[in-house]
Amino acid sequence: MHIIGWDIHSETALVGPSGRVDDGLPIALGPFFTALLELKPALQVNILIWNFAALYAAEREWNSAGKFTAAGRGRIHFCLDSSLPLGSAQHQKIVVIDNAVAFSGGLDLTIRRWDTSEHLADHPLRRDPHGRPYPPFHDVQCLVDGEAAVALGQIVTARWAAAGCPQEPCEPVEGDRWPASVPAGARLIPAGIARTEVKTIVSSGVDEVARLFEASINTARRLIYIENQFTSAPEIAQALAQRLVDAPSLQVLIVTPTAHSSWLESQAMQGGRGGFISPFVSAGVANRLRIVCPRSSDGKSSSAVMVHSKVMIVDDGFLRIGSANINNRSMGADTECDLAFEAASEDHRDFIRSLRRRLIGHFCGLGEDAIADKEDDLLGFIDRHAGSDARRTLQPIDPDGAPLRAVTDIIQPIADPKRPLNLENTARRMWTVRTVLAVAGTMASLMGLALAWQYTRLSDYADIGYVASVISRHAQSAFAPLFAVAAFALGGLVAFPVIVLIAATAAALGPWIGGLSATAGVLLSSLLLFMIGRFLGHKRLQSLLGRRALRVQRHIIGQGMVAVAMIRMVPIAPFSLVNLLAGASQLRLRDFLIGTILGMAPGIITMAALGSQIADFAKNASWSNALLLGLTIVLWIAVCLAVQFVVTWWSGRRS
C-alpha cells in the first residue's frame, strides 16, 4: 500500500454514517494499520507526507511518524518529503493498493475531514480527537482500477524516489480487486492523468494541470460546473471569461467556501477572489457566472460548508477529480495529480451528467431528478433557491468582502506563488512604492506616538499615578493580571511608554503579581511587534542588504542577544520601535526574547520592589519620596551593571 499526501493523522476515523464498524478492525487509522499487518503477513505500508512548513505545525499531529511505525514491526515505512524547493508543497492525495486499485482526489487521511453528504449544521460524529466540533466538510475522491491504478502507482513510486526514500518494487496483482461495497460509476471510460511537478536541477517541470484546465474550458458549450477550495488563479479566470464570450449559451457555476481555515489563507486566497472575478466583469459576462458557497441549516443553527473538493465537469463529456486547486501554486509551485475522464459512449455521458446533478442536488437538499428539471435555467434556480427557506442552499459569495488589496499584495506572492519562492526576487517584487510608504508610515507613526505621549496633552494619561489608578480599579479581580498584560499589548501598538506601564502595574498589583504581570506583558508586547516587523520587513531587508552584508550579519548574529539586552537597559529608541526594527532584521527570535528578558529585568525588578513608592512620588512629591526615588535609580544602575556582566560572560562562552 502506497499513501502519499499533504497530511496524515493516526487518529483519523475510518467509519461511516453509523459511527460503528462491522469488520472487527479498529476505527482509528494507526491502530487499523497495525491490526491489518497482523492479518496480512506480507503487507507493506509506505506513507509519504509533505515535510510541512512551520506555519502548519499547530494543525499537524506531533510525532506522526513514530505513532504509525512504533507497532509496525518494520513493515510501515514513513517518509517526510523534504525534496521540494522553498515555497512548494507535496499536495497530491493518492492511495494505491497492490497497483491494482487506487484512490485520488482532494482528501487527505487526516482529522477534521469526516462528514456525511447531508452536511448537517451539527453532527454528533463530526468531532476531532479532542472532542471539538468542526463545520460541515465536503470533499470528493475517485476510485479507479486497471491501467489507471497502474499509472497512479507509477506516479507514487516516482514521488517516493524523488523524496529519497527507500522502497520495494510492487508488481500489479492480477484479478478483479474492486471492493464489492462500492458501485462503479463508469466502466471502460477513457482516463488521463494531469500533474504539476516542480522544476528542479535534476528534472524538468510538468504543467499538465494548467494546460488541461485551458484545453477543457475551450471545449465548453453549455455548462461548466466547478467545485474548488480556492479561486485565485487569474489565468483560469481569463480563460473562463473568454469562453463565456465565445460561447453565448455557456454558463459557469463555481462552488467554493465562503471563508478559509487560517488568516493567511483568507488574506491570500479570498483576496485573490476579487481579482478572479474582474475578467468576467470586464468582459460583460458576469451575469452568466455564479460563485456560491453551500450552507446548511437545521432550523436552530446555520453553518457554511467547507468545500475542499477539486472537481470540474464540462457539459456532459468531461470530468476531472483531483488535488489541484484553482490557485497559482497548483499551476506551478506544488505537486498535484488530477484524474480526467472523457465520455466515449452514451453510458459515459449519463454517468458524468448524473454525477453533476447529484453533486448540485446534495448541496440543495434535492434529488438528481429535481436538478435535471431545473437545468434549463440552472443559475436562476440557484438564485431563487438561495432565497428560500430550504435547509440546504447555495448562497452567493460577496466579492466585496475580500481583504484589503494592500494586505493581499504583500501576502499573495508568498502564500500563493506561481513558482517556488526565490526570496530575493520575491522581496524585490514586494518592495514597491506602496509597501515602502506602508513601512515608512508605520515607523513614522510609532515615533510620532512616542513623542506625543511625552510632549502633548496625551502626557496627562502617561502619568504613573494615573495609570496605576486605572489598573487598581481591577486589582481585586482574578483577571487583573490578564488585564495588565493586555494593557502592555495595546500600549505597545500605540507606543505608550513601557516604563510607565511597568511602574503602574507594580504599584497597582504589588511586587510579585505586578512583577510577573509586567514581565508577561513586556514579552507579549515585544513578540507582537517583533512579528509585525518580521512580516513587514524581513524578506525586504534580505534583498536590500545583499549577499556580502548578509554574510557579515550571519557572522555577528551571535551577538544579537547582547545587543538587545544593552538597548533595553539604555534605551536609544522607543520600546515599540525597537521591537518593530528587531523583527525586520535577521535577529533570531530566541535571541530577541532572551535579550529582552535580560535587558528589561533590572527595570522590572526595581519597579516591582519599589513600585508603590514611585507611584506615591508621582502623586505626592516630597523630599522623602525624592530620596527613595534616588535610591531606586542607584539600585537600577547597579542591577544593570550586574546583568551586563552576566550577558557579556555568557556571550563569551557561546563564542
N, C-alpha and C positions, 0 to 999 in steps of 0.2 A: 504494500500500500504506500503510495506517494501522496503526501499532503503538502502543498505549498500555498502560502497565504500572506496576508498583511499582518494578521494576528491570530493567536490561538489561546485557549484557556482550558485548563484541566477540569474546571467545574462546569463547563458547558453542558447543558441538559439535553440529552437525546430522547425526547419524549413528545408524544403527540398531544392532541387537544384534551385527552382524558387525564393527562398528568400521570399516567401509570404505564408500565412496560409489561409486555406479555411473553418475553423471551427468557426471563430469569437473569438477564445481564444487568449490571449497574446502569443507572441513569447518567451519571457524570462521565464525561469523555475520558479523563485519565484512568479511572478505575475500569471503565468499559474496555479500553485497550489492554489493560493488564489481564482481565478475565478472558479476552479474546485470544491472547497469546497462549494461555493455558489450554484453550480448546483446540488451537491450531498450531502444532509444534513447529511447522515450517514457516510460519508467518513472520515477515519482517515489516516494520513500520518506519518509514522515513518522513520526517517532519522538517520542512524548511520554512522559516518565517523571517520577514524583514527585521534586521537589527535596527530597530526603530530609533528615531531621534529622541533626545531627552525631552522634547516638548510633549511627547505622548506617554512619558513614564507613569504619570498618575492614572492613565487608562489601562495600563498593562498589568498582567499578573507577575508578581515578584517570583523570580527563580522558576519560571515556567519550564525551562529545560530540565531542571532537576526533578520537578514534580511528575514529568512524563517518563523520564528514564530511570528513576530510582527503583521501580519494581519491574522494569522492562527486561531484565535478565540479558542485557546486551543486545536485544533484538528491537529496541526502539532507538532510532538514531535521530537526534535533534540537532539541527544546524541553523545558526543565525546568519542570514545573508548580509555580509558587510561589503560586498563587491561593488556596489553601485556608487557613482560619484556623489559628492555633496549636493543635497537638494533633491535627490532622486529617491524613490521608494519601490520596493518589491510589492506590487499591488495585484498581481494575479491571484485568483482564488480557484484552485483546481485540486480535485481528489481523483487519483487514478488507481484502480484496483486490478491487479494482475494484468495490466494493459488490456483488459477485456471490457470493463465498463468505467466510465469517467463522469465526474460532475464538474461543471464550470459555470460561473456566473458572478453574482455580486456578493455572495455570502461567505463570511469567514466563520470558522468554527470557534467562536468566542462568545462571551456573555453579552447580555442586553440585545440579543438578536431574535429571541424566541417570540413568536406570536402566532395567532391563527388568522385565516383570511377574513374573519369578521372584523378584525382590528377594533375590538371593543374599547370604549374610552377607559375602562378599568377592567383588568382581568386578574383573577387571583394567582394565576401561574406566571404572570409577567412581572417577575421579580428577579433581581440579580442575586448572587450567592449571599449577600449581606441582608437580603430581605427588602431591599429598596425597590420600589416600583419604578418603571420607566414607561415612556409614552408608547403608543402603538407603533409597530415596526413592520415595514413592508420590504420584501426582497424577492428576487426570482433567481432560481438556479436551474440549470439544464442537465439532464442525464442522457448520455449517449453510449452506444456500444459500437462494435465493429471497427471499421477503419478510422472513424472519428476518435474512438478511445485510444487506438494505437498512436494516432498523430498527437493527441494530448500527452500520451506517455512520453513521446519523444521530446516534447516541449519541457516537461518537468525534469526529464533526465538532463537536458541541456542547461536548464536553470540551476540544477543541483551541481553540475560540473562547473558552471561559471562562478558559483559561490565557493568553489574549492573544497567541497565536502565529499568524502569517500562514499561509494555506493556499490552495490552489487547489481549486475545486469538482470533484467527480468524479461523473459520471453512471454508473448501473449498466451493466455490459457485458452485452449480450444473449448468449443461448445457454447451453448446459449447461457449466459450468466445474468441475463436481465432479471431483476427482482420481480417476483410474481405479484407483489402488492402494488406495483406501480404500473398503471396503464400507459402504454406507449401512445404518444400523441401523433406520431407520423412514422412511417416505415419507408426505408429506401429513399429518403429525401436527400437531395444533393446538399452537402455541408462543406463549409470552408472555415478557416481559422484566420482571424486578423490579430496581429500582435503589434505592440510597441516594445521595442528593445532599444536601450540606451547605447549610443555610440561610445566606444571606448578605444583605447590604444590598440587592443588586440582584436576587436570586432567592429564591424560596421553597424550602424543603427538600422532599425526597422520601423517604418512608419505606416504599416498596413492599416492600423486603426483609423488614422486620419484620412487615408486615401479611400477606405471603404465608406466612411461617412459621406464624403463628397460624391462618390460614384452612385451610392444608393439614393441619396437625395435627388440626384439629377434624373432618376427614373420615375419619380413620383408623379401621379396624375390626379389622384382623388383625395387621399388622406395619409398623413404621416402621424403615427402615434408614437410618443416617446415617454419613457419613464427614466428619470435620471436624478442622481443626488445633486448634481451641480449643473448650472447653465452659465458658463463664463467664458467659453471659447469664442472669440469674435469671428474667426473664420467659418465656424459652423453656422453661426447666426447669419452671416452674409450669404452663405450658400443656401440656407433655407429661405431667406428673404428673396433672393434672386429666383429661386424655383417657384415661389408664390407669384412672382411677376410673370414668369414664363408659362405657368400653367394656371389659367384663371379659375379653374374649378377646384384647385387644390386647397385643402385646409390642414392646419397643423395643430395638434393637441399635445401639450407637454405637461406631464405630471411630475412635480418636484416638491421637496419640502419647503415649508414657509420659513423655517429657521434651521440653524445648524447647531451641532453639539458644543462647539467651543467659540470663544470670542474671535480667535484668529480666523477660523473658517468663515464666520459671519462677515468679518471685515473684508476678507479677500473674495469669497465666493458670492455672497449676497451683493457686495459692492460691484462685482463683475456682472451681476444680473442686469443692472441698469444699462451697461454698455451692450449687453446681449440683445436687449430689446430695441436699441437705437436703429439698426438697419431696417427693421420692419416698419418703424415709423417713417424713416426717410423714404422708403420705397412705396409708402402708402398702402401697405398690405396688412397692417396690424389688426384690422377687423377680421381677418381670416386666421388669426393666431390666438390661441388661449394657453396661458401658462397658469396652471392651477395647482392647488395643494389639497390632498384628501383630509377630510375632517370627520371625526366620529363623535356621536353624542348618545348618551343613554337616557336622556330626559332630565337628569340631575347634573351631570357634568359633561364637558365637551373637551376634546383633545385633538390637536393636529397629529396626523400620521407621519412618522419619519419615513420618507421614501429613500431607500438605499439601493434600489434595483437599477440596472442599466439595460434597458430594453428599447428596441426600436422596431417598428413594424411599418413597412411601406406598402400601401394598398393591400392587396391580398396575396402578394407574391414574394415578399421578402421579410425575414425575421432575423433579428440579431439579439443575442443574450450574452452578456459578458461582464467584465470587470471595469471597462473603460468609462470614465465619466466624460461629460461634455465640458471639460475644462482644459486649460492649456497644458497642464502637466501630464494628462493622459495621452496627449498627442506626441510628446517627445521626451519628457523627463522621467516618467515612471515605466516600469514593466507592466504590460497589460495583455489580456487574452480574451478575445470575443469569439463566440461561435456564431456563424451566419448560415442561414438556411434559405434556399431558393426553391420555390414551388416548381415542380416538373410535371404535375398532374392535377386534376381537379380535387383529388383527395388531399393533396398537399395544400392547395388553396383553401379548402374547407378547414383544415387544421389551423392555418395561420389566421384566417378570418374568425374562427371560433375562439382562439386564444385572445385575440384583441378584444372581442366582445366580453369575454369572461373577465378580463382584467379591468376594463372600464366598469362593467357591471358590479364587480365586487367592491369598487370604490363608492358606488352609488347605492348599494344595497339592493340591486336588481339582478335578475337573471339574464342569461345570454339572449333569450328571445326578445326581452323587453328592449335591450340595447339595439338589436337588429332592426326593430320597428322605428327607432329614432335616428338611424344613421343618415337619412336624407337631410336632416337638419341637426346634426350631432352637436355642433357648437351652441346652437340656440337652445337645445335641450339641456346642455350642461349649465348654461346661464340660468335657465328657469329653475332647474333642479336645485341650484345653489341657493336660491331664494325661498325654497320650500321648507316645510317642517320635517323633512326626511332626516333620519338619524345618521345617514352616511351621505356625504356630498363632496363634490369637488369645488372648492372655493377659489375665486380669483386671487391672485397674488398682486399686491400693490407695489409696483416698481419704485414708487416714491419713498417707500420705507427702507430703501437701501442705505448703508452707512455713508458718512461724509466722503466725498470724492477725494479730498486731500489725504484722508487716512488710507483710503484704498490705494492711492498712487504710491504710498510708501510701502504698504504691506504686500501688495499683489506680486511684485517682482520676485519676492522670496517665497511666499506661500503658494503661488500658482505660476511657476515658471514654465516657459515653453521648452527649455533645455536645462540640463543640470547646471547648478549655480557656478558661475565664475565670479567669485566675490569681488574682485577688483572691478570687473566690468559692471556688475550689478550695482555696486556702490557708486560708480561713476554715473550710471544712468539715473540713480536716485538723487544725485547731487545736482538738482535743478534750482532755478531761481526761486521757485515756490518753497522747496524744502530748506534752502539757505535762509530765506526770510522767516520760515517757521522756527528753525532752530535759533537764529539770532534773536527773534522776537521773544522766544521763551527765556533765553539768557537775560535779555534786557529787562523783561518783566520781573524776573526774580530779583535782579539788582535794584530795580526801582522800588519794589515792595520792601526790600530790606532797608532802603533809605527812608521810605515813607513811615515805617514803624518807629524810626528814630527821630525824624525831623518834622513830622507833620502832626496834626491833631490825633492821628492814629496812635501816637506815643502814649496818650492817656490810657489806652487799652492794653499797652505793653508794659504797664506798671506791675511790678511783682505783687504788691499788695492787692491790686485789683484782680489779677488772675488767680491769686491764692483764694480770694473770697469767692470767686466763681466756682472753683473746684471744691471748696469747703462745703458748698451747698449740697454736694452729693457724697460727702465724706462718710456718712453713716450707711450708705447703700453698699450692698455686696458687689455692685457693679462699678464702684468708684474707681478701682484700678483700670478697668476697661475704658471708662470714660476718659481718664487721664491719658491712656495710651492713644485713644482716638484723637485727643486734642493734639498730641505730638504729630500724628499722621497728617491731620488737617493743617496744623501750623506749618509743617514743612512745605506743603503745597503753596502756601501764601507767604513763605519766607518770614514767618513770625520768629522773633528772637528765641533761640532754643535755650539760652541761659535763663531767661525769664521763666520759661515753662518748667525747667528743672527745679529752680528755686521755689516756684509756686507750688509744684507738686509735692516737694518735700515738706514745705510749710503746712500744706493742707492735709496730707495723709500720714505725716510722721516719717521718721528716718528710715524704718525698714520697708514698709509698704510703699512709701513715697520714692525711696531709692530704687527699689525693684521696678516700680511702675515707670519711673523716668528712664531706667536702662532699657526696658522693653520698648518704650515709646521712641527713644533715640534710635534704636536698631530698626524698628518698623519704618520710621520716617526716612532713615538713611537708605534702607533697602528699597523702598518705594521709589525714591527719586533716583537712586542708582540704576534701577531697572528702566525707568523712563529715559535716563541719559543713555543707557546702553542701546535701547531701542532706537533712539533718535540719531545717535552719532557713531556707534562702534564701527560699523561697516564703512562709513564715510571717512572716518579717520584712517582706517587701513588704506583706503585708496589714496588719500591726500599725503600721508607720510612717506610713502614709497618704500621699496624693499630695504634699502640701506638703513633708513630710520627705524624700520620695524626690527631689523637685526639688533640694532643698538638697544631698542626698547626691550627686546627679549633678554638681552644681557643684564639689564639693570632691574628687571621686573621683580627680582627677589627683594629689592629694597622698597617695594610698594607699600608693604605694611608699615615700615618705619616712616615713610613719607606721610602716610595718612595719620599715624599717631602724632607726629610732630605738628601737622597742620591743625589737628583737633586741639592740641594743647595751646598752641599760639595761633589762633585763627587769623588767616590773612584774607579771608573772603567769607561772605555769609554762609552759614551752615548748609542751607538748601542748595546754594550754587556749587559748593564743594561736592556735595553728593551727586549732583547732575553731571558735573565735569568728570568726576571719577568714573561714573557709568559710561561716559562717552570716550573713555580711554581704553588702553589694553590692560588695565589693572584687574587682577583676578578678584572675584567676589569674596573668596575666603580671606585674602589679604586685606581687602577693604573692611570687612566686618571685624576682623581681629584688630586691625589698626584703629577702627572706630571705638571698639570697647576699651582698648588700652589708652587711647587719647582722651576719651570722654570720662574715663573712670575717675581721675582726680577731681574734676568738677562735680561729678555726680556724688562722689563720696563726701566731699566737703559740703555741698549743698544739703545732702541728706542729714549730715551731722549737725549743721547749723542753720538749717532752712528756716526754722521759726524765728531765730534772731535776725536773719536777713529780711524776712518779711516784716518783722517788727520795726526794723530800722527804716524800711521803705515807708511805713505808715507814720512812725513817730521818731524823727531824728533827734538824737541826744548824744552827749559825749560818751556815755557808757556803751550805747549801741554802736557809735563810731569806732570805739576801741575793739569791740567784738568783731566788727566788720574788718578792721585792720588785721586782727589775728587770723581771721578767715583767709584773707589774701595771702598772708605769710604761709599758712598751712597749705594752701593750694599750691604755691610755688614749690614748697618742699616736696609735696607728693608728685608734682610734675617732674622735678629733677630725678626723683627715685624711679619713676616709671620710664623716663628717658634712658636712665642707666640700664634698666632691665631690657628695654626694647633693643638698645644698641648691643648688649651682650648676646641676646637671643639671635639677632641678625648675624652677628659674627659667627655663632655656632652653625647657623644654616649655611653660611658661605663656605 
